[in-house]
């Protein structure tokens, strides 16, 4: 599955866009000035518990938050 495919599946499941997850991560203190302030495990635990995402989908959001990928990545 492409990165964009992961983001689409996440949005279909949660109703949240990549921008929404960036905002939510900031509100929770997981990011500061757009930079990650926590480890991958903290992000994946949050996404699994709150949004019932699987590990791969949670890691896609982690990559997005870390800046490894953006919404336009294929």
N, C-alpha and C positions, 0 to 999 in steps of 0.2 A: 504494500500500500504506500502511495506517495505521502509526503508530509502534508500536502494540501488535502489529501483524502482523509488523513487522521483528523485534521481540523474540521472538515465538513462533518465527519461522523460524530465528533465531540459536540459540535453545534447542534446537530440533529438530536442528539441524546439529551443535552443539557439546556439548549436554548441560548447558550452563552457563546459569544464570539471570542476570538483571540484578544481583542481589545478589552472585552469584559473581564477575561481572566487576568490580564495585566493590571487592570484597575482593582480587582478583588485581591490580588497578591499584594499590591501596594497598601490597601486598606488593612490587611492583616499583618503588615510589617515584614512580609517575606521579601519584598524589594524596597530599596531605598534609592531615590533618584533614578529609578529604572534599572538598578543593578541588584542582582540577587544578594540577599543577606543571610540566606539559610542554605542548607544542604539539600540535595535531591530527595533524600528520604523524607524530609519535612514536607516538601511539595507533593510528592506522590501519596503520602499518608493523607494529607488534606483532601486531595482530589478523589482518592478512593473512598474516603469516608463521607465527604459531603456530596459528591456527584456520582458515586458508584462507577467511576472510571476504572478500566483495567490498567495494568501496569504499563503497557505500551502506549496507551493513550495519555496516561498521566506523564510519562516521560516525554511525549511530544510537547505537552504544555511546559514542562521543565525546560526543554530545549528552546522553546519560544521565549520564555522568561530570561533564560541565560543569554539570549542573543545569538544562539547558534543557528537558528532558523528564523525566518519571518513568514508572514502570511502568504507571500508570493512564492515561497520555495516550492519546487516541484518534487 
